Amino acid sequence: MGAILIMSNFLSKNLAALRPYVPGEQPQDKSYIKLNTNESPYPPAPGAAAAAAAETERLNLYSDPTCLPLKRAAAAVYGLAPDNVMAGNGSDENLAHIFRAFLTDKGVAFPDITYGFYPVLCSLIGIEYKIIPLRHDFKIAVSDYKGITCPVCIANPNAQTGIYLPPDGIEALILQNESRLVIVDEAYIDFGGISCAPLVNKYKNLIVVQTMSKSRSLAGARVGFAFACGEIIADLESVRASFNPYNINRMSMFAAEASFKDKKYFEECTQKIKLTREYAATKLKEMGFEVLPSTANFLLARHSAIGGGRLYSALKERGILVRHFSDERITDFVRISIGTDGQMAALLQAVKNILSEVAK
Ligand SMILES: *Cc1c(COP(=O)(O)O)cnc(C)c1O
């Protein structure tokens, strides 16, 4: 859209067309009610802060490049072994290693509406991608992937829609072609879905990606995981060790491990978010919104009286940040992350005021 691109004369030709991922706003100036980047509204588990703080004394030393205690903790959640796990500096880093390791010669297929980082990674690394449109109801139809021979990458629940594909759907996708790799990005699985991570023992063509950024309140720590069979993890570990062997910093490593130990806190937080989501969805529908059925920590909603871009701006003027996407199919919508009950009450009140002004 006529944006002026600044670049040096030195940039490699293959990167001239790179359009970086645009993350949601993280304003540092004013305290907005932040419902725009799917972070948890709840603080990290109580033990996590102390564990991170204790490590500040040892910042002169590199972190453990094997990451074994943290891998063990992540594996234990699904009854897996540490050699079924790789830990990354956020799941975005894991995705980058996976894409580089397994997609460069084969390409990848993913839905038109999904996590915006996938096409960006493809252009960074030089991977061809094929877009498989979601159905009219914004659902993934597994049968649409039947003839696809290149690897497939699915976010489940899907990013931006929140729509969940139950494990039998994922298993059907895996079984369509067992020599085709299936990557399942489960960033939002803890908000009501069933993880496919245990299936990595059964299928050699499955990689499950998870993050501690959303359900475990650690977005700022940057910790994510890839789960797969031992052979895939061995490949990924050699890519990781060739890029940054100390990819998880000392403070995050210990905060993450402590966080896994507090199962009760994790369950309380995810339960609260699920309840708040259902309440907010009901209220939005009462105000005339169409709300996609979400199993994630956000809602994608639209109203016939006001466009997504306008609603986003009107909310921002009132100190509430939500996310608006310009993709044609979802440009009428806003994506609202689930906050605390108090934050959602403020959002619902603001939306109500905006709608009554629009009606005047
Ligand atoms: C948030 C998100 C990620 C990135 O998570 P990080 O661990 O913070 O890098 C990956 N995939 C999807 C679908 C996400 O929504």
The ligand as a Tripos MOL2 file, in Angstrom:
@<TRIPOS>MOLECULE
LIG
   15    15     1     0     0
SMALL
NO_CHARGES

@<TRIPOS>ATOM
      1 C1          1.4540  -17.0400   19.9260 C.3       1 LIG1
      2 C2          1.6380  -18.0810   18.8950 C.ar      1 LIG1
      3 C3          2.8840  -18.6410   18.6410 C.ar      1 LIG1
      4 C4          4.1480  -18.0520   19.1970 C.3       1 LIG1
      5 O1          4.4160  -18.3270   20.4490 O.3       1 LIG1
      6 P1          5.7840  -17.8950   21.1110 P.3       1 LIG1
      7 O2          6.1240  -19.0940   21.9130 O.co2     1 LIG1
      8 O3          5.4670  -16.7110   21.9490 O.co2     1 LIG1
      9 O4          6.8110  -17.6150   20.0520 O.co2     1 LIG1
     10 C5          2.9820  -19.6780   17.7420 C.ar      1 LIG1
     11 N1          1.9040  -20.1210   17.0770 N.ar      1 LIG1
     12 C6          0.7030  -19.5910   17.2660 C.ar      1 LIG1
     13 C7         -0.4590  -20.1220   16.5120 C.3       1 LIG1
     14 C8          0.5270  -18.5410   18.1710 C.ar      1 LIG1
     15 O5         -0.6530  -17.9850   18.3260 O.3       1 LIG1
@<TRIPOS>BOND
     1     1     2 1
     2     2     3 ar
     3     2    14 ar
     4     3     4 1
     5     3    10 ar
     6     4     5 1
     7     5     6 1
     8     6     7 2
     9     6     8 1
    10     6     9 1
    11    10    11 ar
    12    11    12 ar
    13    12    13 1
    14    12    14 ar
    15    14    15 1
@<TRIPOS>SUBSTRUCTURE
     1 LIG1         1 GROUP 0 **** ****
